[in-house]
Amino acid sequence: MEPRVSVTSFKDISVRRWSLRSSCSLPYGSFANSLASLTPDAEEKPAISPKRAYVTMVVLCYINLLNYMERYTIAGVLKDIQTFFGIKDSTAGLLQTVFICSFLLLAPLFGYLGDRYNRKYIMIGGLSVWLLTATASSFVNKSQFWLLALLRGLVGTGEASYSTVAPTIISDLFTGGKRSIMICIFYIFIPVGSGLGYITGQGFASLTGDWHWALRITPIMGAVGLILMIVLCPNPPRGAAETHGEGVTEQSSYLEDVKYLLKNKSYVWSSLGVTALAFLTGALAFWLPIFLSRARDNQKLSDKLSDSSDSYIFGAVTVATGILGGALGTTLSRLFRDKVPNADPLICAVGMLGSVPCLFITIFLASASIPGTYVFIFLGELLLSLNWAVLADILLYVVVPTRRSTAEALQITVGHLLGDAGSPYLIGVISDAIYSGNTERKFDSLKYSLLLCPVVGIVGGVFFFITAIYIAEDRKAVQQLLGESTLIWFKEEKQQQHADSHNAQTKTSGQAIAYMQFDTQHRAHKQDIITYASVTASRQSVSKLFRQLLQRCLLCPAKS
């Protein structure tokens, strides 16, 4: 009779292959496993790789360059446009105003979307509209100035989507001193793009003999940027750089975001400073090339230099001061930030107030010396360029990651509404009011209207001094909030690893018990087989012996 034994095959037992990186490679409670439970596994949710982060940075900077080239191409050929359409200063200033006004309508919308939805898709959509409208604006004829103004307004859609979202992506790719450097590089392309806008605008107009071609070069380059963004740019989790790639997923309404920002005093006062800076730079960037051209006419220098030279020179000065000023501002910020907690707004205040005397000298020296005027333009723009990268960094470290796009959007809205949306038009209106049809006063009217810019510079410096009072406290509040978020993530990660380790131990124990049961059953089965074989062998031996005895008993009588 064969024994009935339930035997489990080795193939039915799953044997786990442990690795040195596994938190369960040793029994639960061991020293190695305890250390593993205290350190989150970076491979669980990896952040964007450094290589991809730098590639993304290059693409964002390239598109930022094109954005500002597009914005100031009009200023580079403004004299040709005035001649083509036969418009006055106030009407010409309206071109820049309607362009900026699209920010006022669309920046809050893109800021809301940027804090809640895929930021890459938002930028792609905005840039697509920008390419189409910018291309269409280069085909208007002499009787369609209204269409040019309308299309220029729609071009602002691309900048509204891009300017509100791109800085927040950079903040989620880098942190600390590296983020300050990357923000500096990104914002350096604002003056660089502006300067190249003057140069390429006037250059293509002169090369082709038609100012329309000046508006076609940036859409061609922009198509390349759009393709690069689609292929190469990621959408990192919000706050990824500050939370080990985990991201911050706080949910809040738009009204709650606005209330939070209005209570953030550093954000409010720095935004007012940005508004003053935007008013100043917007007016100067739009009108200074025309102002210098009229200064040449006033000095009877038009025969010595072509009318287009001022756009080239002013563009080159803008590029140089943008690079130097941005690098200098970031260097000063990194040098003094650890020693002086409110160093950043103080740097901005010094830049604004330091530019005021340079602007006064520029305005009054232009009628006497054009070369001397460019020296003070260089110094004034250098001091103003200290602010751009520093101001962007201020916003990123006084606002929590989940509200940064909204903060960017509101700052852009207020800055353009009260700043460069109206400043070119306002300067043009004042100039027309002083001009009153007197040809001899055409230069003086623009000169006196530009005196509004240094006054606004003084007000902006005061705003930054007020920002310096509150910035240390607001920055500390954000750091504490991010620290709490990181601590919560750390605890959850530890609990998850503990649970995984316990489950793995339980599974391993179950496997061991199953194997022991199998081994016991296998040995019992083997013993039964041996016993059965022994009994069978014994039976066979006894039967053989009995047959031999029987044969002997039967044979013996026959012999006798």
C-alpha positions as CSV (number, residue, x, y, z in Angstrom):
1,M,0.0,0.0,0.0
2,E,1.5,3.3,-1.1
3,P,1.4,6.2,1.4
4,R,-0.8,9.1,0.4
5,V,1.4,12.2,0.8
6,S,0.7,15.8,-0.5
7,V,4.0,16.9,-2.0
8,T,4.6,20.5,-3.2
9,S,7.0,20.9,-6.0
10,F,10.0,23.3,-5.8
11,K,8.5,25.2,-8.9
12,D,5.5,26.1,-6.9
13,I,7.6,28.1,-4.3
14,S,8.6,31.6,-5.6
15,V,12.1,32.4,-4.4
16,R,12.8,36.2,-4.2
17,R,16.2,37.3,-5.4
18,W,17.5,39.9,-3.0
19,S,19.8,42.8,-4.0
20,L,22.1,44.9,-1.9
21,R,19.8,47.9,-2.4
22,S,16.7,46.2,-1.2
23,S,15.5,47.3,2.2
24,C,14.7,43.6,3.0
25,S,18.0,42.0,2.2
26,L,18.5,41.3,5.9
27,P,15.9,40.3,8.5
28,Y,13.6,43.1,9.6
29,G,15.2,45.0,12.5
30,S,18.8,44.5,11.4
31,F,21.2,47.4,11.3
32,A,21.3,47.7,7.5
33,N,17.6,47.6,7.2
34,S,17.2,50.3,9.9
35,L,19.5,52.6,8.0
36,A,17.5,52.0,4.8
37,S,14.3,53.0,6.6
38,L,15.8,56.4,7.5
39,T,16.9,57.4,4.0
40,P,14.3,57.8,1.2
41,D,15.0,55.8,-1.9
42,A,15.8,58.4,-4.6
43,E,14.9,56.0,-7.3
44,E,11.2,55.8,-6.3
45,K,10.3,59.1,-7.9
46,P,13.3,60.5,-9.7
47,A,13.4,64.2,-10.5
48,I,14.3,65.6,-13.9
49,S,17.9,64.5,-14.8
50,P,20.5,67.3,-14.7
51,K,21.3,66.9,-18.4
52,R,17.6,67.2,-19.4
53,A,17.2,70.2,-17.0
54,Y,20.1,72.1,-18.8
55,V,18.7,71.2,-22.2
56,T,15.3,72.6,-21.1
57,M,17.0,75.7,-19.9
58,V,18.6,76.3,-23.3
59,V,15.3,76.0,-25.0
60,L,13.5,78.3,-22.6
61,C,16.2,80.9,-23.0
62,Y,16.1,80.7,-26.8
63,I,12.3,81.3,-26.8
64,N,12.7,84.2,-24.2
65,L,15.2,85.8,-26.6
66,L,12.7,85.6,-29.5
67,N,9.8,87.0,-27.3
68,Y,11.7,90.2,-26.6
69,M,13.1,90.4,-30.1
70,E,9.5,90.4,-31.4
71,R,8.4,93.0,-28.8
72,Y,11.1,95.6,-29.8
73,T,11.3,95.0,-33.5
74,I,8.6,97.6,-33.9
75,A,10.6,100.1,-32.0
76,G,13.6,99.5,-34.3
77,V,11.6,100.5,-37.4
78,L,9.2,102.9,-35.7
79,K,10.3,105.9,-37.9
80,D,9.6,103.9,-41.0
81,I,6.2,102.9,-39.7
82,Q,5.3,106.5,-38.8
83,T,6.3,107.5,-42.3
84,F,4.4,104.6,-44.0
85,F,1.1,105.2,-42.1
86,G,1.5,109.0,-41.6
87,I,0.8,108.8,-37.8
88,K,1.8,111.0,-34.9
89,D,3.8,110.1,-31.7
90,S,0.7,109.3,-29.6
91,T,-0.7,107.0,-32.3
92,A,2.7,105.3,-32.8
93,G,2.9,104.7,-29.0
94,L,-0.4,103.0,-29.2
95,L,1.2,100.1,-31.0
96,Q,3.2,99.1,-27.9
97,T,0.2,99.8,-25.7
98,V,-2.1,97.4,-27.4
99,F,0.6,94.8,-27.5
100,I,1.1,95.0,-23.7
101,C,-2.7,95.1,-23.1
102,S,-3.0,91.5,-24.1
103,F,-1.0,90.7,-20.9
104,L,-3.7,92.4,-18.8
105,L,-6.4,90.2,-20.2
106,L,-4.5,86.9,-20.5
107,A,-1.8,86.8,-17.9
108,P,-4.2,86.0,-15.0
109,L,-5.8,83.3,-17.0
110,F,-2.5,81.6,-17.9
111,G,-1.3,82.0,-14.3
112,Y,-4.4,80.2,-13.0
113,L,-3.9,77.4,-15.6
114,G,-0.2,77.2,-14.9
115,D,-0.7,76.4,-11.3
116,R,-3.2,73.6,-12.1
117,Y,-2.6,72.1,-15.5
118,N,0.3,70.9,-17.7
119,R,2.5,73.9,-18.2
120,K,4.2,72.6,-21.3
121,Y,0.9,72.4,-23.2
122,I,0.0,75.9,-22.1
123,M,3.2,77.3,-23.5
124,I,2.9,75.4,-26.7
125,G,-0.7,76.7,-27.3
126,G,0.3,80.3,-26.5
127,L,3.4,80.2,-28.7
128,S,1.4,78.8,-31.6
129,V,-1.0,81.8,-31.5
130,W,2.0,84.1,-31.3
131,L,3.6,82.6,-34.5
132,L,0.4,82.9,-36.5
133,T,-0.5,86.5,-35.5
134,A,3.1,87.8,-35.7
135,T,3.3,86.4,-39.3
136,A,0.0,87.9,-40.2
137,S,1.0,91.4,-38.9
138,S,3.8,91.6,-41.5
139,F,1.3,91.6,-44.4
140,V,-0.8,94.7,-43.6
141,N,-1.1,97.5,-46.1
142,K,-1.1,101.3,-45.8
143,S,-4.9,101.5,-45.1
144,Q,-4.9,98.8,-42.4
145,F,-3.2,100.4,-39.4
146,W,-6.1,99.3,-37.2
147,L,-5.4,95.7,-38.3
148,L,-1.7,96.0,-37.4
149,A,-2.6,97.3,-33.9
150,L,-5.1,94.4,-33.5
151,L,-2.6,91.8,-34.5
152,R,0.1,93.3,-32.3
153,G,-2.3,92.9,-29.4
154,L,-2.8,89.2,-30.2
155,V,0.9,88.6,-30.4
156,G,1.0,89.3,-26.7
157,T,-0.9,86.0,-26.2
158,G,2.4,84.1,-26.6
159,E,4.3,86.2,-24.1
160,A,1.4,86.1,-21.6
161,S,1.5,82.3,-21.7
162,Y,5.3,82.0,-21.7
163,S,6.3,84.8,-19.2
164,T,4.0,83.5,-16.5
165,V,5.0,79.8,-16.8
166,A,8.6,79.5,-17.9
167,P,10.2,81.0,-14.7
168,T,8.2,78.6,-12.6
169,I,9.5,75.6,-14.6
170,I,13.1,76.8,-14.0
171,S,12.4,77.1,-10.3
172,D,11.3,73.4,-10.4
173,L,14.4,72.3,-12.2
174,F,17.0,74.0,-10.0
175,T,17.4,75.2,-6.4
176,G,19.7,77.3,-4.2
177,G,22.6,79.2,-5.8
178,K,22.2,77.2,-9.1
179,R,18.6,78.5,-9.5
180,S,19.8,82.1,-9.0
181,I,22.3,81.6,-11.8
182,M,19.8,80.0,-14.1
183,I,17.2,82.7,-13.4
184,C,19.9,85.3,-14.1
185,I,20.8,83.7,-17.5
186,F,17.1,83.5,-18.4
187,Y,16.4,87.2,-17.6
188,I,19.6,88.3,-19.3
189,F,17.9,87.4,-22.5
190,I,15.3,90.1,-21.9
191,P,17.7,93.0,-22.6
192,V,19.7,90.9,-25.1
193,G,16.5,90.1,-27.0
194,S,15.3,93.7,-26.8
195,G,18.7,94.9,-28.2
196,L,18.7,92.4,-31.0
197,G,15.1,93.4,-31.8
198,Y,16.3,96.9,-32.7
199,I,19.3,95.6,-34.7
200,T,17.5,92.8,-36.6
201,G,14.4,95.0,-37.2
202,Q,16.4,97.9,-38.7
203,G,18.8,95.5,-40.4
204,F,16.2,93.6,-42.3
205,A,14.3,96.8,-43.1
206,S,17.5,98.3,-44.6
207,L,18.4,95.1,-46.4
208,T,15.1,94.5,-48.1
209,G,13.9,98.2,-48.3
210,D,10.6,97.2,-46.6
211,W,9.9,97.4,-42.9
212,H,7.4,94.5,-43.2
213,W,10.3,92.0,-43.4
214,A,11.5,93.1,-40.0
215,L,8.3,91.4,-38.6
216,R,8.9,88.1,-40.4
217,I,12.3,87.0,-39.0
218,T,11.2,86.2,-35.5
219,P,8.2,84.0,-36.5
220,I,10.6,81.9,-38.6
221,M,13.0,81.5,-35.7
222,G,10.0,80.9,-33.4
223,A,8.8,77.9,-35.4
224,V,12.2,76.2,-34.5
225,G,11.7,77.1,-30.9
226,L,8.2,75.6,-30.8
227,I,9.5,72.3,-32.2
228,L,12.3,72.2,-29.7
229,M,9.9,72.8,-26.9
230,I,7.6,70.0,-28.0
231,V,10.4,67.5,-28.3
232,L,12.8,68.4,-25.5
233,C,11.0,70.2,-22.6
234,P,9.4,68.3,-19.7
235,N,6.7,69.4,-17.3
236,P,8.3,68.9,-13.8
237,P,6.3,68.5,-10.7
238,R,5.6,71.8,-8.9
239,G,8.3,72.3,-6.2
240,A,10.2,69.3,-7.5
241,A,13.7,70.8,-6.9
242,E,12.8,71.7,-3.3
243,T,11.1,68.4,-2.4
244,H,13.5,65.8,-3.8
245,G,11.4,65.3,-7.0
246,E,8.2,64.6,-5.1
247,G,6.5,68.0,-5.8
248,V,3.9,69.9,-3.9
249,T,0.3,69.2,-4.6
250,E,-1.6,71.6,-2.4
251,Q,-5.1,72.4,-3.9
252,S,-6.5,75.9,-3.5
253,S,-9.0,78.1,-5.3
254,Y,-7.9,81.1,-7.3
255,L,-9.5,83.5,-4.7
256,E,-7.4,81.8,-2.0
257,D,-4.3,82.3,-4.1
258,V,-5.0,86.0,-4.6
259,K,-5.7,86.5,-0.9
260,Y,-2.4,84.8,0.0
261,L,-0.5,87.0,-2.4
262,L,-2.1,90.2,-1.1
263,K,-1.1,89.3,2.4
264,N,2.5,88.7,1.3
265,K,4.0,92.2,1.8
266,S,7.3,91.4,0.1
267,Y,5.4,90.3,-3.0
268,V,3.1,93.4,-3.0
269,W,5.9,96.0,-2.6
270,S,8.3,94.3,-5.0
271,S,5.5,94.1,-7.6
272,L,5.0,97.9,-7.2
273,G,8.8,98.2,-7.7
274,V,8.5,96.1,-10.8
275,T,5.7,98.3,-12.1
276,A,7.9,101.4,-11.8
277,L,10.8,99.6,-13.5
278,A,8.5,98.5,-16.3
279,F,7.2,102.0,-16.8
280,L,10.7,103.4,-17.0
281,T,12.2,100.8,-19.3
282,G,9.2,100.6,-21.5
283,A,9.1,104.3,-22.2
284,L,12.9,104.5,-22.7
285,A,13.1,101.5,-24.9
286,F,10.3,102.7,-27.2
287,W,11.3,106.4,-27.5
288,L,15.1,106.8,-27.0
289,P,16.0,105.8,-30.6
290,I,13.6,108.4,-32.0
291,F,14.8,110.9,-29.4
292,L,18.4,110.4,-30.4
293,S,17.5,110.7,-34.1
294,R,15.7,114.0,-33.5
295,A,18.8,115.1,-31.5
296,R,20.9,114.5,-34.5
297,D,18.5,116.5,-36.6
298,N,18.6,119.3,-34.1
299,Q,22.4,119.3,-34.3
300,K,22.4,119.1,-38.1
301,L,24.3,115.7,-37.9
302,S,22.0,113.8,-40.2
303,D,24.4,114.0,-43.2
304,K,27.2,112.4,-41.2
305,L,25.4,109.4,-39.9
306,S,22.4,107.5,-41.3
307,D,19.1,107.7,-39.5
308,S,19.2,104.0,-38.8
309,S,22.5,104.2,-36.9
310,D,20.7,105.0,-33.6
311,S,18.7,101.8,-33.6
312,Y,21.9,99.8,-34.2
313,I,23.9,101.6,-31.5
314,F,21.0,101.6,-28.9
315,G,20.5,97.9,-29.6
316,A,24.1,97.1,-29.0
317,V,24.2,99.1,-25.8
318,T,21.0,97.3,-24.6
319,V,22.6,93.9,-25.2
320,A,25.8,94.8,-23.5
321,T,24.2,96.4,-20.4
322,G,21.7,93.5,-20.2
323,I,24.5,90.9,-20.0
324,L,26.8,92.9,-17.7
325,G,23.9,94.2,-15.4
326,G,22.3,90.8,-15.1
327,A,25.5,89.1,-14.2
328,L,26.6,91.8,-11.8
329,G,23.2,91.8,-10.1
330,T,23.2,88.1,-9.5
331,T,26.8,88.2,-8.3
332,L,26.0,90.9,-5.8
333,S,23.0,88.9,-4.6
334,R,24.9,85.7,-4.0
335,L,27.7,87.6,-2.3
336,F,25.6,89.5,0.2
337,R,22.4,87.4,0.6
338,D,23.8,85.2,3.3
339,K,25.3,88.1,5.2
340,V,22.4,90.6,4.7
341,P,19.0,88.9,4.6
342,N,17.4,91.9,2.7
343,A,20.2,92.3,0.3
344,D,18.2,91.6,-2.9
345,P,15.7,94.5,-2.6
346,L,18.5,96.8,-1.5
347,I,20.4,96.0,-4.7
348,C,17.2,96.8,-6.7
349,A,16.7,100.1,-4.9
350,V,20.3,101.1,-5.5
351,G,19.9,100.2,-9.2
352,M,16.7,102.3,-9.6
353,L,17.9,105.4,-7.7
354,G,21.4,105.2,-9.3
355,S,19.9,105.4,-12.8
356,V,18.0,108.6,-12.0
357,P,20.9,111.1,-12.4
358,C,22.1,109.2,-15.5
359,L,18.7,109.7,-17.1
360,F,18.6,113.4,-16.3
361,I,22.0,113.8,-17.9
362,T,21.0,111.8,-20.9
363,I,17.9,113.9,-21.6
364,F,19.7,117.2,-21.4
365,L,23.0,116.2,-22.9
366,A,21.5,114.9,-26.1
367,S,21.2,118.3,-27.6
368,A,24.9,119.0,-27.1
369,S,26.8,115.6,-27.5
370,I,25.5,112.4,-28.9
371,P,28.6,110.3,-27.9
372,G,28.4,111.7,-24.3
373,T,24.7,110.8,-24.3
374,Y,25.4,107.2,-25.1
375,V,27.9,107.0,-22.2
376,F,25.2,107.9,-19.7
377,I,22.6,105.7,-21.5
378,F,25.0,102.9,-20.9
379,L,25.4,103.6,-17.2
380,G,21.7,104.1,-16.7
381,E,20.7,100.9,-18.4
382,L,23.5,99.0,-16.6
383,L,22.1,100.1,-13.2
384,L,18.5,99.2,-14.3
385,S,19.6,95.8,-15.5
386,L,20.8,94.9,-12.0
387,N,17.2,94.3,-11.1
388,W,15.7,91.8,-13.6
389,A,17.2,88.5,-12.4
390,V,17.2,89.6,-8.7
391,L,13.5,90.5,-8.9
392,A,12.6,87.1,-10.4
393,D,14.5,85.3,-7.7
394,I,12.7,87.4,-5.0
395,L,9.3,86.2,-6.3
396,L,10.4,82.6,-6.4
397,Y,11.6,82.5,-2.8
398,V,8.8,84.5,-1.1
399,V,5.9,82.6,-2.8
400,V,5.1,78.9,-2.3
401,P,5.6,76.7,-5.5
402,T,1.9,76.0,-6.0
403,R,1.1,79.7,-6.4
404,R,4.1,80.9,-8.3
405,S,2.4,81.0,-11.7
406,T,-0.4,83.0,-10.3
407,A,2.1,85.3,-8.7
408,E,4.0,85.8,-12.0
409,A,0.7,86.4,-13.8
410,L,-0.6,89.1,-11.3
411,Q,2.8,90.8,-11.2
412,I,2.9,90.9,-15.0
413,T,-0.7,92.2,-15.1
414,V,-0.1,95.0,-12.6
415,G,3.4,95.8,-13.9
416,H,2.1,96.2,-17.5
417,L,-1.2,97.9,-16.6
418,L,0.5,100.6,-14.6
419,G,3.9,100.4,-16.3
420,D,4.9,99.9,-19.9
421,A,1.4,99.4,-21.3
422,G,0.7,103.1,-20.8
423,S,4.1,104.7,-20.6
424,P,4.9,104.8,-24.4
425,Y,1.4,106.2,-25.1
426,L,1.6,108.7,-22.2
427,I,5.0,110.0,-23.3
428,G,3.6,110.4,-26.8
429,V,0.5,112.3,-25.6
430,I,2.6,114.7,-23.5
431,S,5.0,115.2,-26.4
432,D,2.1,116.0,-28.8
433,A,0.6,118.4,-26.3
434,I,3.9,120.3,-26.0
435,Y,4.6,120.1,-29.8
436,S,1.4,121.8,-30.9
437,G,2.4,121.7,-34.5
438,N,5.6,123.7,-34.1
439,T,8.3,121.9,-36.1
440,E,11.1,123.6,-34.2
441,R,9.8,122.2,-30.9
442,K,9.6,118.6,-32.1
443,F,12.8,117.6,-30.3
444,D,12.1,119.7,-27.2
445,S,8.6,118.3,-26.8
446,L,9.9,114.7,-26.6
447,K,12.8,115.8,-24.3
448,Y,10.5,117.3,-21.7
449,S,8.0,114.5,-21.8
450,L,10.8,112.0,-21.0
451,L,11.5,113.8,-17.7
452,L,8.6,111.8,-16.3
453,C,10.9,108.7,-16.4
454,P,13.4,109.8,-13.7
455,V,10.5,110.8,-11.4
456,V,9.1,107.3,-11.7
457,G,12.6,105.9,-11.0
458,I,12.7,107.6,-7.6
459,V,9.3,106.2,-6.7
460,G,10.4,102.7,-7.7
461,G,13.5,103.0,-5.4
462,V,11.3,103.8,-2.5
463,F,9.1,100.7,-3.2
464,F,12.2,98.5,-3.0
465,F,13.3,100.0,0.2
466,I,9.9,99.1,1.7
467,T,10.3,95.6,0.3
468,A,13.6,95.2,2.2
469,I,11.7,95.6,5.5
470,Y,9.5,92.5,5.1
471,I,11.5,90.2,2.8
472,A,13.4,88.2,5.5
473,E,10.2,87.3,7.4
474,D,8.3,86.3,4.2
475,R,11.2,84.2,2.9
476,K,11.5,82.3,6.2
477,A,7.7,81.6,6.1
478,V,8.1,79.9,2.7
479,Q,11.1,77.9,3.9
480,Q,9.3,76.6,6.9
481,L,6.3,75.6,4.8
482,L,8.5,73.7,2.4
483,G,10.4,72.1,5.3
484,E,7.1,70.9,6.7
485,S,6.1,69.5,3.3
486,T,9.4,67.7,3.0
487,L,9.1,66.3,6.5
488,I,5.6,65.0,5.8
489,W,6.9,63.4,2.6
490,F,9.9,61.9,4.5
491,K,7.6,60.4,7.2
492,E,5.3,58.9,4.6
493,E,8.2,57.5,2.6
494,K,9.6,55.9,5.8
495,Q,6.2,54.4,6.7
496,Q,5.9,53.0,3.2
497,Q,9.3,51.4,3.4
498,H,8.5,50.0,6.9
499,A,5.3,48.5,5.5
500,D,7.1,47.1,2.4
501,S,9.8,45.6,4.7
502,H,7.2,44.0,7.0
503,N,5.3,42.6,4.0
504,A,8.5,41.2,2.5
505,Q,9.4,39.6,5.9
506,T,5.9,38.0,6.2
507,K,6.2,36.7,2.7
508,T,9.7,35.3,3.3
509,S,8.5,33.6,6.6
510,G,5.6,32.1,4.7
511,Q,8.0,30.8,2.1
512,A,10.2,29.3,4.7
513,I,7.3,27.5,6.4
514,A,6.1,26.1,3.1
515,Y,9.6,24.8,2.4
516,M,9.8,23.2,5.8
517,Q,6.5,21.6,5.4
518,F,7.6,20.3,2.0
519,D,10.8,19.0,3.4
520,T,9.1,17.2,6.3
521,Q,6.6,15.7,3.9
522,H,9.3,14.7,1.5
523,R,11.3,12.9,4.2
524,A,8.2,11.1,5.6
525,H,7.4,10.0,2.1
526,K,11.0,8.8,1.6
527,Q,10.9,6.9,4.9
528,D,7.7,5.2,3.9
529,I,9.2,4.1,0.7
530,I,12.3,2.7,2.5
531,T,10.0,0.9,5.0
532,Y,7.9,-0.5,2.2
533,A,10.9,-1.7,0.3
534,S,12.4,-3.3,3.4
535,V,9.2,-5.2,4.2
536,T,8.9,-6.3,0.6
537,A,12.5,-7.5,0.6
538,S,11.9,-9.4,3.8
539,R,8.8,-11.1,2.5
540,Q,10.7,-12.1,-0.6
541,S,13.5,-13.5,1.5
542,V,11.2,-15.6,3.7
543,S,9.3,-17.0,0.7
544,K,12.6,-18.0,-1.0
545,L,13.8,-19.7,2.2
546,F,10.4,-21.6,2.6
547,R,10.6,-22.9,-0.9
548,Q,14.1,-24.1,-0.4
549,L,13.1,-26.0,2.8
550,L,10.1,-27.5,1.1
551,Q,12.2,-28.7,-1.8
552,R,14.7,-30.3,0.6
553,C,11.9,-32.1,2.5
554,L,10.4,-33.5,-0.7
555,L,13.8,-34.7,-2.1
556,C,15.1,-36.4,1.0
557,P,12.7,-39.5,1.0
558,A,13.5,-40.2,-2.6
559,K,17.2,-40.4,-1.8
560,S,16.6,-42.8,1.0
